[in-house]
Structures are given as C-alpha cells and as structure tokens.
Amino acid sequence: MRSILVLCLAAVTLLGTTSCLRTSTVVRVKKDGTGSIISRYYFSPETLAMIDQLGQLGGALGQLGGGAPGAAPAGPDLGLIRDLAKPDEESLKADAAGYGEGVRYAKHEPGKDEDGWEGYTVVYDFDDIRKVRIDQNSVPGKAKDFVASAGEELKNDEGGALSFTLEGDLLTVKSTFAKDGMDGFVDQQQLDQAKAMGMAPSEAMKMAAGMTQGMRVGYFLRAEDGIAETNADHVTGDLIILSDADIGKVLIDPDLGAFIDKAAADPKAVTPDAAKEMMQKLEAMTVESKEEITVKLK
C-alpha cells in the first residue's frame, strides 16, 4: 500500500492536481488451490490531462525540474505515469513475478471506470495459492520505477503483506495489513515541516487529504465456490474484505488526527496494538483485524 501512496502523493504534489489513482486487488481461489488475481488501476482525468499538457509543452517529460546533463535526476519521472495508465503486455507479463512463484499473466483490458478514470484491469493465474504473496512488490513495474525516481525505496516489510497456506479445504490468510497498514499514510518529512511551522501534524494531514480526493486502495479475497465457515471480520457472501480505504476521507478522520498528534508528541506511547485499535475506528477504512484469517472453502 505504501508504494501506491508514495506514487500518488508525489504526483499530485508536483503536478498541482487533485486525486491520482484507484486500485483494487482481488485474489480468487478455488478449493484445489488454483485461482487468479484481478488487479485494477485507474488514474484520474485531472492527473492524466496535466501529464499530457506537460508533454505537449516540453516534449518528453523526463525528471521534473530537468537538471544538468549527467547530473542526478531532479525529481520523479512524471512521464512514467502515462505509461502506468496504458501499459504494454510485455511489462504486465513481467509484473507477474511480483505476486509470487508460478503466477503468470492471463489477459488485460484497458478502459475507464464508472467515473471516467482511465486505466486497465489485468488478470494473473496461479496453480498454487501457497506460493502467492502480495506486498510492496505487487505493483505494476512502472510504479516501481516511478517510486525509485522519487528517491524512495520499496521494502517488503512496509505497508502490510498477504500470504497463504492451504491444508485440505482450509485456507489460512496471513495478513499484516492491520499491523503495518498505516505505514505510508503519514509522511514523516511532512510532519516535521508541520512542527517547524508550529502546525499540528493532523493539520498537515488534512492538507494532504485535499490532494487525494477519490483515491481508493483495496484488497479482497473471493472463494470461487463459496465459504463454508470463516473467522474473518468483514464478509459479504463469498467475498472477504482484507483492506479497503478511501484515502482522502481517512486522512481527515479525527481519530487518525488525534492518534498522529499523540505519536508525534510521544512516539513511545503509541504501540502496534493501539494503532490496530485506532484503525478499527476509521469510518472510511475497513481492515481485517486478525493476523490469521481461516476460511473453510466449499
């Protein structure tokens, strides 16, 4: 999740536009352990229009701010955002490795969502759910390139991860979203700047929220043949919500603001358990609280 937030916050800050990306990932699994991963990525018209305008004005976008020949890049490579919205098949095939061993590209379809955001849906197939892992590397390849061009680094243990085991008809989902899912919502540099200006960190977050309206990130599990029994917190039919967040609304939630202000004032007073408890209060965020979710498949 952190990689998606880094991508969007960098883009909207530099472009001066609001909103950026909507993404959802659905893991569909059958009783025999086979299944598919359906990922959707849609970019706001404002972001893509600004990218196109910059391209028309200055030719190839390259790194923002230019810089002398041979010098280090001056900022994120904004041209990669257009590549993200319209990827080629070869790059999507390469991205399959980010979901685990044996995961392979099946198909993709470009298009727009119900609000006119432009992007695509891509489907990957797998033969063994136990080899699937979803973490910071489970993003389109150009997203990794963009994050790197912004001077950031993706680490597997940041932002939460999903892994799976299957014994007979019992699927176990191991999730660190509740423990690590807040990583990336808060930019430490931004909070430090807020403190230097005499501003509460929660106020700085509200400013960031204005640039992320409409942005949404979600992860889901669907049992293809139905669920006989599960201990998951959020279940609708054969669908389990692992994490789903309306980013703009999350950032202005008073419970999150109070938590962040407390963390900034006394970091040692904020424990992982306290963070998990706070996340359950956020109205614009649904997250599975358990680190191990069991699902008896039909």
Sine and cosine of phi, psi and omega as CSV:
sin_phi,cos_phi,sin_psi,cos_psi,sin_omega,cos_omega
0.00,0.00,-0.60,0.80,-0.05,-1.00
-0.87,0.49,-0.62,0.79,-0.02,-1.00
-0.89,0.46,-0.64,0.77,0.02,-1.00
-0.90,0.43,-0.66,0.75,-0.01,-1.00
-0.92,0.39,-0.66,0.75,0.05,-1.00
-0.86,0.51,-0.72,0.70,-0.01,-1.00
-0.85,0.53,-0.77,0.64,-0.10,-0.99
-0.95,0.31,-0.71,0.71,-0.04,-1.00
-0.90,0.43,-0.60,0.80,0.06,-1.00
-0.91,0.41,-0.68,0.73,-0.05,-1.00
-0.92,0.40,-0.75,0.67,-0.06,-1.00
-0.94,0.35,-0.53,0.85,0.03,-1.00
-0.92,0.39,-0.70,0.72,-0.06,-1.00
-0.97,0.25,-0.55,0.83,-0.04,-1.00
-1.00,0.06,-0.34,0.94,-0.02,-1.00
0.97,0.22,0.23,0.97,0.02,-1.00
-0.99,-0.17,0.20,-0.98,0.07,-1.00
-0.98,-0.22,0.48,-0.88,0.03,-1.00
0.91,0.42,0.17,-0.98,-0.05,-1.00
-0.40,-0.92,-0.93,0.37,-0.25,-0.97
-0.66,-0.76,0.60,-0.80,0.22,-0.98
-0.87,-0.49,0.75,-0.66,0.00,-1.00
-0.62,-0.79,0.60,-0.80,0.11,-0.99
-0.64,-0.77,0.56,-0.83,0.03,-1.00
-0.78,-0.62,0.84,-0.55,0.00,-1.00
-0.88,-0.47,0.85,-0.52,0.09,-1.00
-0.99,-0.10,0.90,-0.45,0.02,-1.00
-0.97,-0.24,0.82,-0.58,-0.09,-1.00
-0.75,-0.66,0.62,-0.78,0.07,-1.00
-0.98,-0.20,0.18,-0.98,-0.06,-1.00
-0.88,0.47,-0.47,0.88,-0.02,-1.00
-1.00,0.07,0.06,1.00,0.05,-1.00
1.00,-0.04,-0.09,1.00,0.06,-1.00
-1.00,0.08,0.25,-0.97,0.02,-1.00
0.18,-0.98,-0.37,-0.93,-0.04,-1.00
-0.52,-0.86,0.34,-0.94,0.08,-1.00
-0.87,-0.49,0.84,-0.55,0.01,-1.00
-0.93,-0.37,0.90,-0.43,-0.02,-1.00
-0.91,-0.43,0.70,-0.72,0.00,-1.00
-0.85,-0.53,0.72,-0.69,0.03,-1.00
-0.73,-0.68,0.86,-0.51,0.01,-1.00
-0.73,-0.68,0.75,-0.66,-0.05,-1.00
-0.96,-0.28,0.57,-0.82,-0.05,-1.00
-0.93,0.37,0.54,-0.84,0.04,-1.00
-0.85,0.53,-0.58,0.82,-0.02,-1.00
-0.89,0.46,-0.70,0.72,-0.01,-1.00
-0.90,0.43,-0.72,0.69,-0.04,-1.00
-0.93,0.36,-0.57,0.82,0.03,-1.00
-0.91,0.43,-0.65,0.76,0.02,-1.00
-0.92,0.40,-0.64,0.77,0.05,-1.00
-0.87,0.49,-0.71,0.70,0.00,-1.00
-0.89,0.45,-0.64,0.77,0.01,-1.00
-0.90,0.43,-0.68,0.73,0.03,-1.00
-0.90,0.43,-0.63,0.78,0.02,-1.00
-0.89,0.45,-0.64,0.76,0.01,-1.00
-0.93,0.37,-0.57,0.82,-0.03,-1.00
-0.98,0.22,-0.60,0.80,-0.13,-0.99
-0.83,-0.56,0.28,0.96,-0.02,-1.00
0.95,0.32,-0.66,-0.75,0.00,-1.00
-0.89,0.46,0.74,-0.68,-0.09,-1.00
-0.93,0.37,-0.79,0.61,-0.02,-1.00
0.86,0.52,-0.34,-0.94,0.02,-1.00
-0.95,0.30,0.68,-0.73,0.01,-1.00
-0.89,0.45,0.74,-0.67,0.07,-1.00
1.00,-0.09,-0.15,0.99,0.07,-1.00
0.93,0.36,-0.88,-0.48,-0.08,-1.00
0.90,-0.44,0.35,-0.94,-0.04,-1.00
-0.94,0.35,0.50,-0.87,0.03,-1.00
-0.82,0.57,0.73,-0.68,0.01,-1.00
0.99,0.11,-0.15,0.99,0.00,-1.00
-0.98,0.18,0.26,-0.97,0.03,-1.00
-0.90,0.43,0.53,-0.85,0.01,-1.00
-0.80,0.60,0.63,-0.78,-0.05,-1.00
-1.00,0.03,-0.11,0.99,-0.01,-1.00
0.13,-0.99,-0.01,-1.00,-0.03,-1.00
-0.85,0.53,0.56,-0.83,0.04,-1.00
-0.99,0.14,0.99,-0.10,-0.10,-0.99
-0.92,0.38,-0.41,0.91,0.02,-1.00
-0.88,0.48,-0.38,0.92,0.00,-1.00
-0.93,0.37,-0.38,0.93,0.00,-1.00
-0.91,0.42,-0.65,0.76,0.05,-1.00
-0.90,0.44,-0.62,0.79,0.06,-1.00
-0.90,0.43,-0.56,0.83,0.03,-1.00
-0.90,0.43,-0.63,0.77,-0.04,-1.00
-0.96,0.29,-0.45,0.89,-0.01,-1.00
-0.74,-0.68,0.94,0.33,-0.04,-1.00
-0.96,0.26,0.39,-0.92,0.09,-1.00
-1.00,-0.04,0.26,-0.97,-0.08,-1.00
-0.89,0.46,-0.60,0.80,-0.03,-1.00
-0.89,0.45,-0.66,0.75,0.00,-1.00
-0.93,0.38,-0.59,0.81,0.03,-1.00
-0.93,0.38,-0.60,0.80,0.07,-1.00
-0.89,0.46,-0.65,0.76,0.01,-1.00
-0.92,0.39,-0.54,0.84,-0.03,-1.00
-0.92,0.39,-0.33,0.94,-0.04,-1.00
-0.83,0.55,-0.55,0.84,-0.03,-1.00
-0.88,0.48,-0.42,0.91,0.00,-1.00
-0.93,0.36,-0.21,0.98,0.01,-1.00
-0.98,-0.18,-0.05,1.00,0.05,-1.00
0.83,-0.55,0.17,-0.99,-0.03,-1.00
-0.90,0.44,0.73,-0.68,0.08,-1.00
0.99,0.13,-0.06,1.00,0.05,-1.00
-0.98,0.21,0.71,-0.70,-0.11,-0.99
-0.69,-0.73,0.52,-0.85,0.02,-1.00
-0.90,0.43,0.69,-0.73,0.07,-1.00
-0.93,-0.37,-0.79,0.62,-0.02,-1.00
-0.18,-0.98,0.24,-0.97,0.17,-0.99
-0.52,-0.85,0.38,-0.93,-0.04,-1.00
-0.65,-0.76,0.89,-0.45,0.07,-1.00
-0.96,0.27,0.36,-0.93,0.02,-1.00
0.23,-0.97,-0.32,-0.95,0.01,-1.00
-0.77,-0.64,0.46,-0.89,0.06,-1.00
-1.00,0.07,-0.12,-0.99,-0.10,-0.99
-0.91,0.41,-0.31,0.95,0.01,-1.00
-0.98,-0.22,0.14,0.99,0.04,-1.00
1.00,0.09,0.18,0.98,0.09,-1.00
-0.96,0.28,0.67,-0.74,-0.13,-0.99
-0.99,-0.15,0.66,-0.75,0.03,-1.00
0.06,-1.00,-0.70,-0.72,-0.09,-1.00
-0.28,-0.96,0.29,-0.96,0.17,-0.99
-0.89,-0.46,0.74,-0.68,0.02,-1.00
-0.82,-0.57,0.62,-0.78,-0.01,-1.00
-0.88,-0.47,0.76,-0.65,0.09,-1.00
-0.87,-0.49,0.63,-0.78,0.03,-1.00
-0.96,-0.28,0.44,-0.90,0.09,-1.00
-0.59,-0.81,0.41,-0.91,0.00,-1.00
-0.97,-0.24,-0.22,0.98,-0.07,-1.00
-0.54,-0.84,0.97,-0.26,-0.02,-1.00
-0.85,0.53,-0.44,0.90,-0.03,-1.00
-0.92,0.39,-0.30,0.95,0.00,-1.00
-0.99,-0.13,-0.01,1.00,-0.02,-1.00
-1.00,0.06,0.69,-0.73,0.10,-1.00
-0.62,-0.79,0.71,-0.70,0.03,-1.00
-0.88,-0.48,0.87,-0.49,-0.01,-1.00
-0.47,-0.88,-0.42,-0.91,-0.06,-1.00
-0.88,0.48,-0.42,0.91,-0.01,-1.00
-0.99,0.11,-0.12,0.99,-0.03,-1.00
-1.00,0.03,0.86,0.51,0.02,-1.00
-0.68,-0.73,0.31,-0.95,0.04,-1.00
-0.84,0.54,0.57,-0.82,-0.06,-1.00
-0.82,0.57,-0.63,0.78,-0.01,-1.00
-0.92,0.39,-0.44,0.90,0.06,-1.00
-0.91,0.42,-0.65,0.76,0.05,-1.00
-0.88,0.47,-0.67,0.74,0.01,-1.00
-0.89,0.45,-0.65,0.76,-0.01,-1.00
-0.91,0.41,-0.72,0.69,0.00,-1.00
-0.86,0.50,-0.66,0.75,0.03,-1.00
-0.90,0.44,-0.63,0.78,-0.01,-1.00
-0.93,0.37,-0.34,0.94,0.05,-1.00
-1.00,0.06,0.06,1.00,0.02,-1.00
0.99,0.13,0.26,0.97,0.01,-1.00
-0.98,-0.20,0.27,-0.96,0.02,-1.00
-0.75,-0.66,0.73,-0.68,0.03,-1.00
-1.00,0.01,0.77,-0.64,0.03,-1.00
-0.83,-0.56,0.65,-0.76,-0.06,-1.00
-0.86,0.50,-0.49,0.87,-0.11,-0.99
-1.00,-0.07,0.26,0.97,0.03,-1.00
-0.93,-0.38,0.63,-0.77,0.14,-0.99
0.99,0.11,-0.06,1.00,0.02,-1.00
0.99,-0.15,0.44,-0.90,-0.02,-1.00
-0.49,-0.87,0.35,-0.94,0.07,-1.00
-0.82,-0.57,0.70,-0.72,0.15,-0.99
-0.63,-0.78,0.22,-0.97,-0.21,-0.98
-0.64,-0.77,0.55,-0.84,0.21,-0.98
-0.77,-0.64,0.42,-0.91,0.00,-1.00
-0.59,-0.81,0.85,-0.53,0.06,-1.00
-0.79,-0.61,0.94,-0.34,-0.09,-1.00
0.90,0.44,-0.84,-0.55,0.02,-1.00
-0.98,-0.20,0.19,0.98,-0.04,-1.00
-0.98,-0.21,0.94,-0.34,0.04,-1.00
-1.00,-0.10,0.75,-0.67,0.09,-1.00
-0.90,-0.44,0.82,-0.58,0.03,-1.00
-0.96,-0.27,0.86,-0.52,0.06,-1.00
-0.99,-0.16,0.87,-0.50,-0.09,-1.00
-0.81,-0.58,0.71,-0.70,0.13,-0.99
-0.93,-0.38,0.31,0.95,0.00,-1.00
-0.88,0.47,-0.67,0.74,-0.02,-1.00
-0.92,0.39,-0.55,0.83,-0.04,-1.00
-0.99,0.15,-0.65,0.76,-0.11,-0.99
-0.91,-0.42,-0.01,1.00,-0.14,-0.99
-0.90,0.43,-0.37,0.93,0.01,-1.00
-0.98,0.20,-0.24,0.97,0.00,-1.00
-0.90,0.44,0.85,-0.52,-0.02,-1.00
0.95,-0.32,-0.42,0.91,0.08,-1.00
-0.92,0.39,-0.50,0.86,-0.09,-1.00
-0.91,-0.42,0.83,-0.56,0.02,-1.00
-1.00,-0.05,0.93,-0.38,-0.07,-1.00
-0.87,0.49,-0.61,0.79,0.03,-1.00
-0.88,0.47,-0.65,0.76,0.03,-1.00
-0.91,0.42,-0.64,0.77,0.02,-1.00
-0.92,0.40,-0.63,0.78,0.03,-1.00
-0.90,0.44,-0.64,0.77,0.04,-1.00
-0.90,0.43,-0.63,0.78,0.02,-1.00
-0.89,0.46,-0.69,0.72,0.01,-1.00
-0.89,0.46,-0.65,0.76,0.01,-1.00
-0.89,0.45,-0.48,0.88,0.00,-1.00
-1.00,-0.01,0.05,1.00,-0.03,-1.00
0.96,0.26,0.38,0.93,-0.03,-1.00
-0.96,-0.27,0.64,-0.77,0.06,-1.00
-0.91,0.42,0.65,-0.76,0.03,-1.00
-0.80,0.60,-0.57,0.82,0.01,-1.00
-0.89,0.45,-0.53,0.85,0.04,-1.00
-0.94,0.35,-0.61,0.79,0.05,-1.00
-0.90,0.44,-0.59,0.81,0.03,-1.00
-0.91,0.41,-0.60,0.80,0.03,-1.00
-0.90,0.44,-0.57,0.82,0.06,-1.00
-0.90,0.43,-0.68,0.74,0.03,-1.00
-0.91,0.42,-0.56,0.83,-0.02,-1.00
-0.87,0.49,-0.53,0.85,0.00,-1.00
-0.90,0.44,-0.36,0.93,-0.01,-1.00
-0.99,-0.11,-0.02,1.00,-0.09,-1.00
-0.86,-0.52,0.33,0.94,0.00,-1.00
-0.88,0.47,0.76,-0.65,0.00,-1.00
1.00,0.00,-0.21,0.98,0.00,-1.00
-0.97,0.26,0.70,-0.71,-0.03,-1.00
-0.58,-0.81,0.63,-0.78,0.02,-1.00
-0.74,-0.67,0.81,-0.59,-0.04,-1.00
-0.61,-0.79,0.52,-0.85,0.05,-1.00
-0.74,-0.67,0.72,-0.69,-0.12,-0.99
-0.64,-0.77,0.38,-0.92,0.10,-0.99
-0.82,-0.57,0.76,-0.65,0.04,-1.00
-0.85,-0.53,0.83,-0.56,0.09,-1.00
-1.00,0.10,0.92,-0.39,-0.14,-0.99
-0.84,0.54,-0.62,0.79,-0.05,-1.00
-0.97,-0.26,0.15,0.99,0.06,-1.00
0.96,-0.28,0.27,-0.96,-0.02,-1.00
-0.93,-0.37,0.83,-0.55,0.06,-1.00
-0.99,0.12,-0.59,0.81,-0.05,-1.00
-0.26,-0.97,0.59,-0.81,0.04,-1.00
-0.38,-0.93,0.43,-0.90,0.08,-1.00
-0.98,-0.20,0.19,0.98,-0.03,-1.00
-0.90,0.43,0.52,-0.85,-0.02,-1.00
-0.97,0.26,-0.60,0.80,-0.17,-0.99
-0.81,-0.59,0.98,-0.20,-0.08,-1.00
-0.77,-0.64,0.73,-0.68,0.11,-0.99
-0.75,-0.66,0.97,-0.25,-0.06,-1.00
0.89,0.45,-0.88,-0.48,0.00,-1.00
-0.98,-0.18,0.24,0.97,-0.05,-1.00
-0.92,-0.38,0.75,-0.66,0.07,-1.00
-0.92,-0.38,0.79,-0.62,0.07,-1.00
-1.00,0.04,0.90,-0.44,0.03,-1.00
-1.00,0.01,-0.64,0.77,0.06,-1.00
-0.29,-0.96,0.70,-0.71,0.01,-1.00
-0.45,-0.89,0.86,-0.51,-0.10,-0.99
-0.68,-0.73,0.76,-0.65,0.20,-0.98
-1.00,0.00,0.98,-0.17,-0.24,-0.97
-0.86,0.51,-0.73,0.68,-0.03,-1.00
-0.85,0.53,-0.67,0.74,0.00,-1.00
-0.96,0.29,-0.58,0.82,0.04,-1.00
-0.87,0.49,-0.67,0.74,-0.10,-1.00
-0.93,0.38,-0.35,0.94,0.02,-1.00
-0.97,-0.23,0.10,1.00,0.00,-1.00
-0.92,0.39,0.79,-0.62,-0.03,-1.00
-0.88,0.47,-0.52,0.85,0.03,-1.00
-0.91,0.42,-0.66,0.75,0.05,-1.00
-0.92,0.39,-0.67,0.75,0.00,-1.00
-0.85,0.52,-0.71,0.70,0.01,-1.00
-0.90,0.44,-0.63,0.78,0.01,-1.00
-0.90,0.43,-0.70,0.71,-0.03,-1.00
-0.92,0.39,-0.65,0.76,0.04,-1.00
-0.89,0.46,-0.64,0.77,0.03,-1.00
-0.92,0.40,-0.67,0.75,0.01,-1.00
-0.90,0.44,-0.62,0.78,0.01,-1.00
-0.92,0.38,-0.59,0.81,-0.02,-1.00
-0.97,0.23,-0.60,0.80,-0.04,-1.00
-0.51,-0.86,0.99,0.14,-0.07,-1.00
-0.82,0.57,-0.56,0.83,-0.06,-1.00
-0.94,0.34,-0.33,0.94,-0.03,-1.00
-0.99,0.17,-0.18,0.98,-0.04,-1.00
-0.98,-0.22,0.92,-0.40,-0.04,-1.00
-0.98,-0.19,0.30,-0.95,0.08,-1.00
-0.83,0.56,-0.61,0.79,0.02,-1.00
-0.91,0.42,-0.62,0.79,0.03,-1.00
-0.91,0.40,-0.61,0.79,0.03,-1.00
-0.91,0.42,-0.69,0.72,0.03,-1.00
-0.88,0.47,-0.67,0.74,0.01,-1.00
-0.89,0.46,-0.66,0.75,0.00,-1.00
-0.91,0.42,-0.64,0.76,-0.02,-1.00
-0.88,0.47,-0.52,0.85,0.02,-1.00
-0.93,0.36,-0.31,0.95,-0.02,-1.00
-1.00,0.05,-0.29,0.96,-0.10,-0.99
-0.94,0.34,0.87,-0.50,-0.08,-1.00
-0.93,0.37,-0.50,0.87,-0.06,-1.00
-0.99,-0.11,0.24,0.97,-0.01,-1.00
-0.69,-0.73,0.77,-0.64,0.11,-0.99
-0.91,-0.42,0.82,-0.57,-0.01,-1.00
-0.61,-0.79,0.66,-0.75,0.04,-1.00
-0.93,0.36,0.82,-0.57,-0.08,-1.00
-0.99,0.17,-0.44,0.90,-0.06,-1.00
-0.99,0.13,0.59,-0.81,0.05,-1.00
-0.99,0.13,-0.33,0.94,0.11,-0.99
-0.77,-0.64,0.89,-0.46,0.02,-1.00
-0.95,-0.30,0.81,-0.58,0.04,-1.00
-0.98,-0.22,0.64,-0.77,-0.02,-1.00
-0.70,-0.72,0.91,-0.42,0.11,-0.99
-1.00,0.07,0.90,-0.43,-0.11,-0.99
-1.00,0.08,0.62,-0.78,0.08,-1.00
-0.97,0.23,0.00,0.00,0.00,0.00
